[in-house]
């Protein structure tokens, strides 16, 4: 497992450097997908690099990717859940909050994870039962009860879809993966996403949990993943927090 985690760390860093080469180009090709999200040539180049690397190193494993196969086989073999570029709109607009997210799923649950945000030079990694790291240093959620000066990170759809009575300063960062990592590192105490897909959050979920935080789904179950489910049409609202008590308290303050 350690070998697989080292592989994942190196792969997200390599892919981040590929993406950095596209970042800031004035005429990068892009288009809108059916779900109205943005797809760029950088997404595709990153996805190709990740998929080729995984298939070469782990030929018996499956790859589930936002830009490729979106259904979970659930046949007992390991599955890599990949978002080659989370925060594509930020990337396209020159905003620094974007990165690469990769998780390896075993038995329907993330077993290891790697995320890299190149413009911030932040590399997160985690292994089930072994803890989480930020730039190879142990990562633990700072204790915080939500009082005082703190941030509540959310997506731009929160106030269109939900009513929130959370009285913490809100921030929209534009990356679902980074929202949970931000809680793990203490940048925010709560992270909410209203329509994330499994590739947005599989890796950062593990980082947050292994760092001592908590993450709950508002509808259905996030894990274990469902055999045969096409995750392209399966968003799951989630709330990550620095503690279970803060998660439950915040959940009660968000309603449809």
C-alpha positions as a LaTeX table, in Angstrom:
\begin{tabular}{lrrr}
\hline
Residue & $x$ (\AA) & $y$ (\AA) & $z$ (\AA) \\
\hline
Unk1 & 0.00 & 0.00 & 0.00 \\
Unk2 & 2.90 & 2.38 & 0.75 \\
Unk3 & 4.15 & 1.86 & $-2.80$ \\
Unk4 & 0.72 & 2.77 & $-4.17$ \\
Unk5 & 0.58 & 5.90 & $-2.03$ \\
Unk6 & 4.04 & 7.01 & $-3.19$ \\
Unk7 & 2.91 & 6.38 & $-6.76$ \\
Unk8 & $-0.18$ & 8.54 & $-6.19$ \\
Unk9 & 1.80 & 11.39 & $-4.66$ \\
Unk10 & 4.17 & 11.43 & $-7.60$ \\
Unk11 & 1.36 & 11.14 & $-10.14$ \\
Unk12 & $-0.62$ & 14.11 & $-8.80$ \\
Unk13 & 2.55 & 16.20 & $-8.73$ \\
Unk14 & 3.46 & 15.24 & $-12.31$ \\
Unk15 & $-0.05$ & 15.97 & $-13.50$ \\
Unk16 & $-0.07$ & 19.28 & $-11.69$ \\
Unk17 & 3.06 & 20.31 & $-13.55$ \\
Unk18 & 1.42 & 19.36 & $-16.86$ \\
Unk19 & $-1.56$ & 21.54 & $-15.96$ \\
Unk20 & 0.70 & 24.38 & $-14.87$ \\
Unk21 & 2.05 & 24.42 & $-18.42$ \\
Unk22 & $-1.44$ & 25.18 & $-19.72$ \\
Unk23 & $-2.36$ & 27.68 & $-17.00$ \\
Unk24 & $-2.58$ & 31.27 & $-18.13$ \\
Unk25 & $-2.48$ & 30.54 & $-21.84$ \\
Unk26 & $-4.61$ & 33.14 & $-23.64$ \\
Unk27 & $-6.28$ & 30.74 & $-26.09$ \\
Unk28 & $-6.73$ & 27.37 & $-24.39$ \\
Unk29 & $-9.46$ & 25.33 & $-26.10$ \\
Unk30 & $-12.59$ & 24.74 & $-24.00$ \\
Unk31 & $-16.25$ & 23.77 & $-24.29$ \\
Unk32 & $-19.35$ & 23.31 & $-22.12$ \\
Unk33 & $-20.37$ & 19.75 & $-21.26$ \\
Unk34 & $-23.98$ & 18.58 & $-21.01$ \\
Unk35 & $-24.09$ & 19.41 & $-17.29$ \\
Unk36 & $-22.89$ & 22.97 & $-18.12$ \\
Unk37 & $-19.48$ & 22.43 & $-16.53$ \\
Unk38 & $-16.37$ & 23.46 & $-18.43$ \\
Unk39 & $-14.01$ & 21.09 & $-20.23$ \\
Unk40 & $-10.62$ & 22.27 & $-21.48$ \\
Unk41 & $-7.79$ & 20.67 & $-23.42$ \\
Unk42 & $-5.87$ & 20.77 & $-20.14$ \\
Unk43 & $-8.46$ & 18.46 & $-18.50$ \\
Unk44 & $-8.05$ & 15.99 & $-21.34$ \\
Unk45 & $-4.25$ & 16.08 & $-21.32$ \\
Unk46 & $-4.19$ & 15.53 & $-17.56$ \\
Unk47 & $-6.72$ & 12.71 & $-17.76$ \\
Unk48 & $-4.72$ & 10.95 & $-20.48$ \\
Unk49 & $-1.52$ & 11.18 & $-18.43$ \\
Unk50 & $-3.18$ & 9.85 & $-15.25$ \\
Unk51 & $-5.01$ & 7.01 & $-16.98$ \\
Unk52 & $-1.91$ & 5.83 & $-18.85$ \\
Unk53 & 0.19 & 5.89 & $-15.67$ \\
Unk54 & $-2.34$ & 3.92 & $-13.62$ \\
Unk55 & $-2.87$ & 1.31 & $-16.33$ \\
Unk56 & 0.87 & 0.82 & $-16.69$ \\
Unk57 & 1.49 & 0.47 & $-12.95$ \\
Unk58 & $-1.73$ & $-1.31$ & $-11.93$ \\
Unk59 & $-3.05$ & $-3.12$ & $-15.05$ \\
Unk60 & $-5.67$ & $-5.08$ & $-13.09$ \\
Unk61 & $-7.30$ & $-1.98$ & $-11.59$ \\
Unk62 & $-10.24$ & 0.03 & $-12.93$ \\
Unk63 & $-10.18$ & 3.79 & $-13.59$ \\
Unk64 & $-13.30$ & 5.89 & $-12.97$ \\
Unk65 & $-12.78$ & 9.42 & $-14.24$ \\
Unk66 & $-14.87$ & 12.54 & $-14.71$ \\
Unk67 & $-13.64$ & 12.74 & $-18.29$ \\
Unk68 & $-13.89$ & 9.05 & $-19.20$ \\
Unk69 & $-15.60$ & 6.04 & $-17.56$ \\
Unk70 & $-18.03$ & 7.31 & $-14.92$ \\
Unk71 & $-19.61$ & 4.05 & $-13.69$ \\
Unk72 & $-18.35$ & 2.12 & $-10.67$ \\
Unk73 & $-17.81$ & $-1.58$ & $-11.54$ \\
Unk74 & $-17.90$ & $-2.81$ & $-7.95$ \\
Unk75 & $-16.49$ & $-6.20$ & $-8.97$ \\
Unk76 & $-13.98$ & $-6.47$ & $-6.13$ \\
Unk77 & $-11.07$ & $-4.99$ & $-8.05$ \\
Unk78 & $-9.49$ & $-1.72$ & $-6.97$ \\
Unk79 & $-10.84$ & 1.39 & $-8.70$ \\
Unk80 & $-9.02$ & 4.70 & $-9.10$ \\
Unk81 & $-11.41$ & 7.65 & $-8.87$ \\
Unk82 & $-9.93$ & 10.56 & $-10.79$ \\
Unk83 & $-10.63$ & 14.24 & $-11.24$ \\
Unk84 & $-7.80$ & 15.40 & $-13.52$ \\
Unk85 & $-8.63$ & 19.07 & $-12.97$ \\
Unk86 & $-10.90$ & 20.14 & $-10.14$ \\
Unk87 & $-11.76$ & 23.82 & $-10.33$ \\
Unk88 & $-11.73$ & 24.11 & $-14.12$ \\
Unk89 & $-13.53$ & 27.47 & $-14.14$ \\
Unk90 & $-10.93$ & 28.88 & $-11.74$ \\
Unk91 & $-8.21$ & 27.44 & $-13.95$ \\
Unk92 & $-9.70$ & 28.99 & $-17.08$ \\
Unk93 & $-10.10$ & 32.39 & $-15.41$ \\
Unk94 & $-6.62$ & 32.54 & $-13.91$ \\
Unk95 & $-7.68$ & 31.89 & $-10.29$ \\
Unk96 & $-5.22$ & 29.77 & $-8.29$ \\
Unk97 & $-7.65$ & 27.38 & $-6.52$ \\
Unk98 & $-7.52$ & 24.31 & $-8.78$ \\
Unk99 & $-5.80$ & 20.97 & $-8.65$ \\
Unk100 & $-5.58$ & 17.22 & $-9.28$ \\
Unk101 & $-7.53$ & 14.69 & $-7.22$ \\
Unk102 & $-6.97$ & 10.92 & $-7.21$ \\
Unk103 & $-8.30$ & 8.26 & $-4.83$ \\
Unk104 & $-7.91$ & 4.50 & $-4.88$ \\
Unk105 & $-11.13$ & 2.77 & $-3.79$ \\
Unk106 & $-11.23$ & $-0.73$ & $-2.28$ \\
Unk107 & $-14.47$ & $-2.42$ & $-1.30$ \\
Unk108 & $-16.33$ & 0.78 & $-2.11$ \\
Unk109 & $-14.26$ & 2.95 & 0.27 \\
Unk110 & $-11.27$ & 5.22 & $-0.44$ \\
Unk111 & $-8.11$ & 3.49 & 0.78 \\
Unk112 & $-5.58$ & 6.11 & $-0.27$ \\
Unk113 & $-5.65$ & 9.59 & $-1.75$ \\
Unk114 & $-3.48$ & 12.24 & $-3.32$ \\
Unk115 & $-4.31$ & 15.82 & $-4.27$ \\
Unk116 & $-2.03$ & 18.53 & $-5.60$ \\
Unk117 & $-2.80$ & 22.22 & $-6.00$ \\
Unk118 & 0.16 & 23.48 & $-8.06$ \\
Unk119 & $-0.27$ & 27.25 & $-7.73$ \\
Unk120 & $-0.50$ & 26.88 & $-3.95$ \\
Unk121 & 2.20 & 24.16 & $-3.86$ \\
Unk122 & 0.04 & 22.07 & $-1.53$ \\
Unk123 & 0.21 & 18.29 & $-1.85$ \\
Unk124 & $-2.23$ & 16.36 & 0.34 \\
Unk125 & $-2.07$ & 12.60 & 0.83 \\
Unk126 & $-3.84$ & 10.09 & 3.03 \\
Unk127 & $-4.07$ & 6.37 & 3.66 \\
Unk128 & $-6.93$ & 4.68 & 5.44 \\
Unk129 & $-6.03$ & 4.16 & 9.09 \\
Unk130 & $-2.60$ & 5.77 & 8.61 \\
Unk131 & $-3.38$ & 9.49 & 8.77 \\
Unk132 & $-2.98$ & 12.39 & 6.37 \\
Unk133 & $-0.15$ & 14.67 & 5.32 \\
Unk134 & 0.33 & 18.10 & 3.76 \\
Unk135 & 3.61 & 18.40 & 1.85 \\
Unk136 & 4.78 & 15.22 & 3.63 \\
Unk137 & 4.16 & 16.68 & 7.10 \\
Unk138 & 1.51 & 15.13 & 9.39 \\
Unk139 & $-1.84$ & 16.88 & 9.03 \\
Unk140 & $-4.38$ & 17.24 & 11.86 \\
Unk141 & $-7.50$ & 19.38 & 11.94 \\
Unk142 & $-6.95$ & 22.21 & 14.46 \\
Unk143 & $-9.48$ & 22.14 & 17.31 \\
Unk144 & $-12.20$ & 24.73 & 16.70 \\
Unk145 & $-15.81$ & 24.93 & 17.83 \\
Unk146 & $-16.81$ & 27.40 & 15.10 \\
Unk147 & $-16.71$ & 30.41 & 17.43 \\
Unk148 & $-14.63$ & 33.51 & 16.85 \\
Unk149 & $-12.91$ & 34.27 & 13.54 \\
Unk150 & $-13.45$ & 31.39 & 11.13 \\
Unk151 & $-14.44$ & 30.68 & 7.52 \\
Unk152 & $-17.28$ & 28.62 & 6.12 \\
Unk153 & $-16.44$ & 27.52 & 2.57 \\
Unk154 & $-19.23$ & 26.62 & 0.17 \\
Unk155 & $-20.03$ & 26.41 & $-3.52$ \\
Unk156 & $-21.83$ & 29.07 & $-5.54$ \\
Unk157 & $-25.06$ & 27.05 & $-5.62$ \\
Unk158 & $-25.58$ & 27.02 & $-1.86$ \\
Unk159 & $-27.90$ & 30.02 & $-1.68$ \\
Unk160 & $-29.80$ & 29.02 & $-4.83$ \\
Unk161 & $-30.61$ & 25.53 & $-3.55$ \\
Unk162 & $-30.57$ & 25.84 & 0.25 \\
Unk163 & $-31.30$ & 28.19 & 3.08 \\
Unk164 & $-28.29$ & 28.59 & 5.34 \\
Unk165 & $-28.39$ & 30.10 & 8.82 \\
Unk166 & $-24.72$ & 29.41 & 9.55 \\
Unk167 & $-23.28$ & 32.55 & 11.15 \\
Unk168 & $-19.68$ & 32.05 & 10.10 \\
Unk169 & $-18.04$ & 34.15 & 7.38 \\
Unk170 & $-18.69$ & 32.43 & 4.01 \\
Unk171 & $-16.09$ & 32.02 & 1.27 \\
Unk172 & $-16.48$ & 30.52 & $-2.22$ \\
Unk173 & $-13.17$ & 29.04 & $-3.39$ \\
Unk174 & $-14.44$ & 27.30 & $-6.55$ \\
Unk175 & $-12.94$ & 23.84 & $-5.94$ \\
Unk176 & $-14.92$ & 21.08 & $-4.23$ \\
Unk177 & $-11.76$ & 19.10 & $-3.56$ \\
Unk178 & $-10.04$ & 22.07 & $-1.97$ \\
Unk179 & $-13.05$ & 22.87 & 0.23 \\
Unk180 & $-12.55$ & 19.70 & 2.27 \\
Unk181 & $-8.76$ & 20.06 & 2.27 \\
Unk182 & $-9.26$ & 23.60 & 3.60 \\
Unk183 & $-11.10$ & 22.14 & 6.59 \\
Unk184 & $-8.39$ & 19.53 & 7.08 \\
Unk185 & $-5.67$ & 22.20 & 7.27 \\
Unk186 & $-7.71$ & 24.63 & 9.38 \\
Unk187 & $-8.27$ & 27.29 & 6.73 \\
Unk188 & $-12.03$ & 26.84 & 7.28 \\
Unk189 & $-14.05$ & 25.03 & 9.93 \\
Unk190 & $-16.92$ & 24.00 & 7.65 \\
Unk191 & $-16.97$ & 23.05 & 3.96 \\
Unk192 & $-20.26$ & 22.58 & 2.11 \\
Unk193 & $-20.85$ & 21.32 & $-1.44$ \\
Unk194 & $-24.39$ & 21.13 & $-2.84$ \\
Unk195 & $-23.86$ & 19.03 & $-6.00$ \\
Unk196 & $-20.44$ & 17.35 & $-5.88$ \\
Unk197 & $-19.69$ & 14.22 & $-7.87$ \\
Unk198 & $-17.71$ & 11.32 & $-6.46$ \\
Unk199 & $-14.49$ & 12.33 & $-8.26$ \\
Unk200 & $-14.71$ & 15.81 & $-6.71$ \\
Unk201 & $-14.56$ & 14.55 & $-3.16$ \\
Unk202 & $-13.35$ & 10.92 & $-2.89$ \\
Unk203 & $-9.73$ & 11.92 & $-2.24$ \\
Unk204 & $-10.37$ & 15.00 & $-0.10$ \\
Unk205 & $-12.96$ & 13.07 & 1.97 \\
Unk206 & $-10.23$ & 10.64 & 3.00 \\
Unk207 & $-7.77$ & 13.45 & 3.72 \\
Unk208 & $-10.29$ & 15.19 & 5.96 \\
Unk209 & $-11.31$ & 12.03 & 7.82 \\
Unk210 & $-7.72$ & 10.88 & 8.31 \\
Unk211 & $-6.80$ & 14.36 & 9.54 \\
Unk212 & $-9.39$ & 13.98 & 12.30 \\
Unk213 & $-12.29$ & 15.87 & 10.75 \\
Unk214 & $-15.68$ & 14.57 & 9.72 \\
Unk215 & $-17.79$ & 14.60 & 6.56 \\
Unk216 & $-21.51$ & 13.81 & 6.32 \\
Unk217 & $-23.84$ & 13.40 & 3.34 \\
Unk218 & $-27.10$ & 15.36 & 3.40 \\
Unk219 & $-28.85$ & 12.83 & 1.17 \\
Unk220 & $-28.14$ & 9.15 & 0.48 \\
Unk221 & $-24.77$ & 7.68 & 1.42 \\
Unk222 & $-21.43$ & 8.84 & 0.11 \\
Unk223 & $-19.62$ & 5.56 & 0.82 \\
Unk224 & $-19.50$ & 2.71 & 0.17 \\
Unk225 & $-19.79$ & 3.35 & $-3.55$ \\
Unk226 & $-22.59$ & 1.53 & $-5.34$ \\
Unk227 & $-21.79$ & $-1.24$ & $-7.85$ \\
Unk228 & $-23.10$ & $-0.37$ & $-11.31$ \\
Unk229 & $-23.89$ & 3.24 & $-10.39$ \\
Unk230 & $-23.14$ & 5.85 & $-13.06$ \\
Unk231 & $-21.75$ & 8.67 & $-10.95$ \\
Unk232 & $-22.02$ & 11.23 & $-13.73$ \\
Unk233 & $-25.65$ & 11.76 & $-12.74$ \\
Unk234 & $-25.29$ & 11.15 & $-9.01$ \\
Unk235 & $-24.42$ & 14.30 & $-7.04$ \\
Unk236 & $-24.33$ & 13.95 & $-3.26$ \\
Unk237 & $-24.53$ & 17.09 & $-1.09$ \\
Unk238 & $-21.94$ & 16.94 & 1.67 \\
Unk239 & $-20.78$ & 18.89 & 4.68 \\
Unk240 & $-17.29$ & 18.60 & 6.08 \\
Unk241 & $-16.38$ & 20.00 & 9.48 \\
Unk242 & $-13.61$ & 20.17 & 12.03 \\
Unk243 & $-15.58$ & 17.97 & 14.43 \\
Unk244 & $-18.69$ & 15.73 & 14.48 \\
Unk245 & $-20.41$ & 18.14 & 16.86 \\
Unk246 & $-19.83$ & 21.09 & 14.53 \\
Unk247 & $-20.97$ & 19.02 & 11.53 \\
Unk248 & $-24.27$ & 18.12 & 13.20 \\
Unk249 & $-24.81$ & 21.65 & 14.47 \\
Unk250 & $-24.15$ & 23.10 & 11.00 \\
Unk251 & $-26.30$ & 20.49 & 9.27 \\
Unk252 & $-29.27$ & 21.64 & 11.35 \\
Unk253 & $-28.75$ & 25.18 & 10.06 \\
Unk254 & $-28.99$ & 24.20 & 6.36 \\
Unk255 & $-32.41$ & 23.46 & 4.87 \\
Unk256 & $-34.02$ & 23.21 & 1.43 \\
\hline
\end{tabular}
